[in-house]
Amino acid sequence: MKAFYPKNGRVILHVDMNSFFASVEMAENPALKGKPLAVAGNPKERKGIIVTCSYEARKFGVKTTMPVWEAKKRCPDLLIVPPRFDLYKKASAEMFSILRAYSPLVEPVSIDEGYVDITGLEELGTPPAIAESIQQQILAELDLPSSIGIAPNKFLAKTASDMKKPMGITILRKRDIPRLLWPRPLIEMHGVGGKTAEKLNGCGLFTIGDLAHADDFLLKQLLGIRGIRLKERANGRDPRPVDPESVNVTKSVGRMVTLSKDTGDEHQIDAVLKKLADETAERMRKKEVAATNVGIMIRYADRKTVTRSKKSGGPVESGDALFQAARTLFIRNWNGQPVRLLGITASGLTDRKAEAEQLSLFSYEEAAKKEPLYEAISRLRKKFGEQIIQTGREAGKRPPDPRG
């Protein structure tokens, strides 16, 4: 038993529900089991978007955010049902209730996944036995499948849970990293998105092993402190504790800038606010969060400072949405005097995945459709400059450079 519970280490589980929405629908209607099933908006219309799908549907190439017409083309026998978010939230609450019966250290990550710290729970058995008990209890009581990763830290536990789906239990120890983790391409590493992978590939880093042995200075130049953190993860190091209160902590991201000279020119102010909004949105994208509150800071030439914020009607994550909210606040609170400093803050941050799952169906579809557009715009602006793509409003005004 001591071999399973290290004296100075942790034992952490990552519990990930398999094809959660579709599985809940199957639990409610057993006649759907074993069939290609998708949860989608406007299932009777060709413009509907796939929210999630069963593993039987995935075998045909059906994917999340795929248009219904394309999914039906790939899988003619695909069964489509509209989403029932209240039902999914209820199942999620019941799932987390089961996890908390094993340990008080449970950290929800989103509606369908969470970490459980089982360090010191030898009386419940070995970690694999505990994972098996959790998995079988969720299946027996909720009729829902899950995959569980067992590891000494959160990163490795998350990685392990992805290794075998559905209904998998995987142990990933630090000594297994060179064999199981390092040969994998970077894009498969948790925390590395497409843009990050492209940057690293461009410097000759293609596998997780390449990242694990990369030069610190190079990583700092490419990704800042995040590069060093990713290297730590690639080497199996992750000191983050399982924090049950993390979902209740109010966090924020933002950007501010002191202007090269005080200005009261609205075109220049708009240009600065837009730049700040885009930079804040980029930071939110990297953290994979959405904001429920937007704030601004205005500092005048006499150093008088005004801060104002407003709760948004729904999750905000794009640069355009942040800009519109910040500009509205600015107009309401600006006294017309020259401005020395401007700042935008996005707070009340929540996991983008969890927020998307709780959006109204229409909002979900619109967000799903726009996501590739925002990614494409961001790539073009980074490659060719901020002015390469402008909104109609921006193109009409074409404000001068805020630096004068």
C-alpha positions in Angstrom: 0.0 0.0 0.0 2.9 2.4 0.8 4.1 2.0 -2.8 0.8 3.5 -4.0 0.8 6.4 -1.5 4.2 8.1 -1.5 5.4 9.6 1.8 6.0 13.1 0.4 3.9 13.1 -2.7 0.3 13.4 -3.8 -2.1 11.0 -5.5 -4.6 12.8 -7.7 -7.4 11.6 -9.9 -8.8 13.3 -12.9 -12.4 12.2 -13.6 -13.6 13.0 -17.1 -17.1 12.1 -18.1 -17.3 10.4 -21.6 -19.4 12.2 -24.2 -21.3 13.8 -21.3 -24.4 15.4 -22.9 -25.0 12.4 -25.2 -24.4 10.0 -22.4 -27.0 11.8 -20.2 -29.5 11.6 -23.0 -28.8 7.8 -23.3 -29.2 7.4 -19.6 -32.6 9.1 -19.8 -33.6 7.1 -22.9 -31.9 3.7 -23.0 -33.3 3.1 -26.5 -30.6 5.5 -27.7 -27.7 3.4 -26.4 -25.3 2.0 -28.9 -26.6 4.3 -31.7 -24.9 7.2 -33.3 -26.4 10.2 -31.4 -25.7 13.9 -31.4 -26.9 16.7 -29.3 -27.5 19.7 -31.6 -29.3 23.0 -31.9 -32.1 23.3 -34.4 -32.0 19.6 -35.3 -34.7 20.1 -37.9 -32.7 22.8 -39.7 -29.6 22.5 -41.8 -27.9 25.4 -40.0 -27.9 23.6 -36.6 -24.6 23.0 -34.9 -23.4 19.7 -33.2 -22.9 20.4 -29.5 -21.6 16.9 -28.7 -22.0 13.4 -30.0 -21.6 9.7 -28.9 -18.6 7.6 -29.7 -20.7 5.6 -32.2 -21.2 8.9 -34.1 -17.5 9.9 -33.8 -16.5 6.7 -35.7 -18.1 8.4 -38.8 -16.2 11.6 -38.3 -18.9 13.6 -36.6 -17.4 16.3 -34.4 -18.4 19.1 -32.0 -19.4 22.5 -33.8 -19.9 20.6 -37.1 -23.0 21.7 -39.0 -25.9 19.3 -38.7 -26.1 18.9 -42.5 -22.5 17.8 -42.7 -22.9 15.4 -39.8 -25.9 13.8 -41.5 -23.9 13.5 -44.7 -21.2 11.6 -42.9 -23.6 9.6 -40.8 -27.0 9.2 -42.5 -28.4 7.2 -39.5 -27.4 9.9 -37.0 -30.0 10.5 -34.3 -30.2 14.2 -33.3 -31.8 15.5 -30.1 -32.0 19.1 -28.8 -29.9 20.0 -25.7 -31.4 20.0 -22.3 -29.0 22.0 -20.1 -30.9 21.7 -16.9 -30.7 18.0 -17.2 -27.0 18.1 -17.8 -26.4 20.4 -14.8 -28.4 18.1 -12.6 -26.3 15.1 -13.7 -23.1 17.1 -13.1 -24.1 18.0 -9.6 -24.9 14.3 -8.8 -21.5 13.3 -10.3 -19.6 15.7 -8.1 -21.6 14.7 -5.1 -20.3 11.1 -5.6 -16.7 12.4 -5.9 -17.0 14.4 -2.6 -18.1 11.2 -0.8 -14.6 9.9 -1.4 -12.6 13.0 -0.6 -13.3 16.6 0.5 -10.6 17.8 -2.0 -12.6 17.9 -5.2 -11.9 20.7 -7.8 -14.5 21.0 -10.6 -12.9 22.0 -13.9 -16.0 22.2 -16.0 -19.5 20.7 -16.0 -18.1 17.2 -16.8 -14.6 16.9 -15.3 -12.8 17.5 -12.1 -9.8 16.6 -9.9 -9.9 14.5 -6.7 -7.0 14.4 -4.3 -7.0 11.0 -2.6 -3.7 11.3 -0.8 -3.7 9.5 2.6 -6.9 7.6 1.9 -5.3 4.2 2.3 -8.3 2.9 4.3 -10.3 3.1 1.0 -7.8 0.9 -0.8 -5.2 1.4 -3.6 -5.6 4.3 -6.0 -6.7 2.0 -8.8 -9.2 0.4 -6.5 -10.6 3.8 -5.6 -10.8 4.9 -9.2 -12.6 1.7 -10.1 -15.0 2.2 -7.2 -15.8 5.8 -8.4 -16.2 4.8 -12.0 -18.5 1.9 -11.2 -20.6 4.0 -8.7 -21.1 6.8 -11.3 -22.1 4.1 -13.8 -24.4 2.3 -11.4 -26.1 5.3 -10.0 -26.2 7.7 -12.9 -25.7 5.3 -15.9 -22.9 7.5 -17.1 -19.4 6.3 -18.4 -16.2 8.1 -17.3 -12.5 7.9 -17.8 -10.1 8.4 -14.8 -6.4 9.3 -14.8 -4.2 8.5 -11.7 -1.0 10.5 -11.2 1.1 12.4 -8.7 -0.1 15.8 -10.0 -2.9 17.5 -11.9 -1.2 17.8 -15.3 -0.3 14.1 -15.4 -3.7 13.0 -14.1 -5.4 15.0 -16.9 -3.1 13.6 -19.5 -3.7 10.0 -18.2 -7.5 10.4 -18.3 -7.3 11.2 -22.0 -5.3 8.1 -22.8 -8.2 5.6 -22.7 -11.7 6.5 -23.6 -14.4 5.5 -22.9 -14.4 3.8 -19.5 -10.7 3.8 -19.0 -8.5 3.9 -15.9 -4.9 4.9 -16.6 -1.9 5.3 -14.2 0.8 7.8 -15.3 3.9 7.9 -13.2 6.8 10.3 -13.6 9.0 7.4 -14.7 6.6 6.7 -17.5 7.0 10.1 -19.1 9.9 9.4 -21.4 8.2 6.4 -22.9 4.5 7.5 -22.9 4.6 11.3 -23.1 7.7 12.5 -24.8 7.2 10.8 -28.2 3.8 12.5 -28.7 3.4 15.6 -30.9 3.1 18.9 -29.0 -0.4 19.6 -30.2 -1.5 16.6 -28.1 -0.1 18.1 -24.9 -2.7 19.5 -22.5 -2.3 23.3 -22.4 -0.7 23.6 -25.9 -3.1 25.0 -28.5 -2.6 25.3 -32.2 -0.9 28.7 -32.1 1.5 27.7 -29.4 2.3 24.5 -31.3 3.0 26.5 -34.5 5.4 28.8 -32.6 7.3 25.9 -31.1 7.3 23.9 -34.4 8.9 26.9 -36.0 11.8 26.6 -33.7 12.3 22.9 -34.3 10.3 21.7 -31.3 7.8 19.1 -32.5 7.3 16.6 -29.7 6.6 16.9 -26.0 10.1 15.5 -25.5 11.6 18.3 -27.5 9.8 20.8 -25.3 11.0 19.0 -22.1 14.6 19.5 -23.2 14.2 22.9 -24.8 16.4 25.9 -23.9 14.8 28.1 -21.3 15.9 31.4 -23.0 14.3 30.3 -26.2 11.0 29.4 -24.5 11.0 32.8 -22.7 11.5 34.6 -25.9 8.7 32.7 -27.6 6.1 32.4 -24.9 7.3 34.3 -21.8 7.0 32.7 -18.4 4.3 30.4 -19.9 7.0 28.7 -21.9 8.9 27.8 -18.8 5.7 26.5 -17.2 5.0 24.3 -20.2 8.5 22.9 -20.1 7.9 22.0 -16.4 4.7 20.2 -17.4 6.5 18.3 -20.2 8.9 17.1 -17.5 6.0 16.0 -15.3 6.2 18.8 -12.8 3.1 20.5 -11.7 2.9 21.9 -8.1 -0.7 23.1 -8.3 -2.9 21.8 -5.5 -6.4 20.4 -5.9 -8.4 23.5 -4.7 -12.1 23.0 -3.9 -12.5 26.8 -3.7 -10.9 27.6 -7.1 -14.3 27.9 -8.7 -15.3 30.6 -6.2 -12.2 32.8 -6.6 -12.8 36.0 -8.5 -10.0 36.5 -10.9 -9.3 39.1 -13.5 -7.1 39.9 -16.5 -6.6 43.3 -18.1 -4.4 45.7 -19.9 -3.6 49.4 -19.3 -1.4 52.0 -21.1 -0.1 55.4 -20.3 -0.5 57.5 -23.5 2.6 59.1 -25.0 0.7 62.4 -24.7 -2.6 63.4 -23.0 -5.5 63.4 -25.5 -9.2 64.2 -25.7 -9.5 63.0 -29.3 -12.2 60.4 -29.4 -10.7 58.6 -32.5 -7.4 58.2 -30.7 -9.2 57.0 -27.5 -11.2 54.5 -29.5 -8.0 53.2 -31.1 -6.4 52.7 -27.7 -9.5 51.0 -26.2 -9.7 48.7 -29.2 -6.0 47.7 -28.8 -6.4 47.1 -25.1 -9.6 45.1 -25.7 -7.9 42.9 -28.3 -4.8 42.3 -26.0 -7.1 41.4 -23.0 -9.1 39.1 -25.2 -5.9 37.4 -26.3 -4.9 36.8 -22.7 -8.3 35.4 -21.9 -8.1 33.1 -24.9 -4.7 31.7 -23.6 -6.2 31.2 -20.2 -9.4 29.6 -21.8 -11.7 31.9 -19.8 -14.7 34.2 -20.5 -15.6 37.3 -18.5 -18.8 38.1 -16.8 -17.8 41.6 -15.8 -16.0 44.4 -17.8 -14.3 47.4 -16.2 -12.4 50.5 -17.3 -9.9 52.9 -15.8 -9.6 56.5 -16.8 -6.8 58.7 -15.6 -6.8 62.4 -16.5 -3.9 64.8 -16.9 -4.3 66.0 -13.3 -3.9 62.3 -12.2 -7.5 62.0 -11.1 -8.5 58.4 -11.7 -12.0 57.0 -12.3 -12.8 53.2 -12.4 -16.1 51.8 -13.4 -17.4 48.3 -14.2 -20.5 46.6 -15.3 -21.8 43.1 -15.3 -22.3 41.7 -18.8 -25.5 40.1 -19.9 -23.5 36.9 -20.8 -20.0 35.6 -21.1 -17.7 38.0 -22.9 -14.5 36.7 -24.6 -13.9 38.4 -28.0 -12.0 41.7 -28.5 -15.0 43.3 -30.2 -17.3 42.5 -27.3 -14.8 43.8 -24.8 -14.3 47.0 -26.8 -18.0 47.7 -27.1 -18.6 47.2 -23.4 -15.5 49.3 -22.4 -16.4 52.1 -24.9 -19.9 52.3 -23.5 -18.5 52.6 -20.0 -16.0 55.3 -21.2 -18.7 57.4 -22.9 -20.9 57.3 -19.8 -18.0 58.3 -17.4 -15.7 60.5 -19.4 -15.8 64.2 -18.4 -14.4 65.4 -21.7 -11.0 66.3 -20.3 -7.7 65.1 -21.8 -6.9 61.5 -20.8 -3.4 60.3 -19.7 -4.1 56.6 -19.0 -6.6 54.0 -20.1 -7.2 50.5 -18.9 -9.6 47.6 -19.5 -10.3 44.8 -17.0 -12.2 41.6 -17.5 -13.2 39.9 -14.3 -15.5 37.3 -12.9 -13.7 34.8 -15.1 -15.1 31.4 -15.8 -14.0 28.4 -17.8 -15.0 28.9 -21.5 -16.1 25.3 -21.9 -18.4 25.4 -18.8 -19.8 28.8 -19.9 -20.5 27.6 -23.5 -22.4 24.6 -22.1 -24.7 26.9 -20.1 -25.4 29.4 -22.9 -28.8 29.5 -24.6 -28.9 27.4 -27.7 -28.8 30.4 -30.0 -25.8 31.9 -28.2 -24.0 28.6 -28.3 -24.5 28.3 -32.0 -23.4 31.9 -32.7 -20.3 31.4 -30.5 -19.4 28.1 -32.3 -19.8 29.8 -35.7 -17.7 32.8 -34.8 -14.9 30.9 -33.0 -13.0 30.0 -36.2 -13.5 33.6 -37.4 -11.9 35.0 -34.3 -9.0 32.6 -34.6 -8.5 33.5 -38.2 -8.6 37.2 -37.6 -6.1 36.9 -34.7 -3.7 34.9 -36.9 -3.9 37.5 -39.7 -3.4 40.5 -37.4 -0.4 38.8 -35.8 1.2 38.1 -39.2 0.3 41.3 -41.1 -0.5 43.9 -38.5 -3.5 45.2 -36.7 -4.8 47.1 -39.7 -5.0 44.1 -42.0 -8.7 43.4 -40.9 -11.0 46.1 -39.5 -14.6 46.2 -38.6 -16.9 48.5 -40.7 -16.8 51.0 -37.9 -13.0 50.9 -37.7 -12.5 51.1 -41.5 -14.8 54.1 -41.8 -13.1 56.2 -39.1 -9.6 54.9 -39.6 -8.3 56.5 -36.3 -4.8 57.8 -36.2 -2.0 56.0 -34.4 -2.6 56.7 -30.6 1.2 57.3 -30.2 0.8 60.6 -32.3 
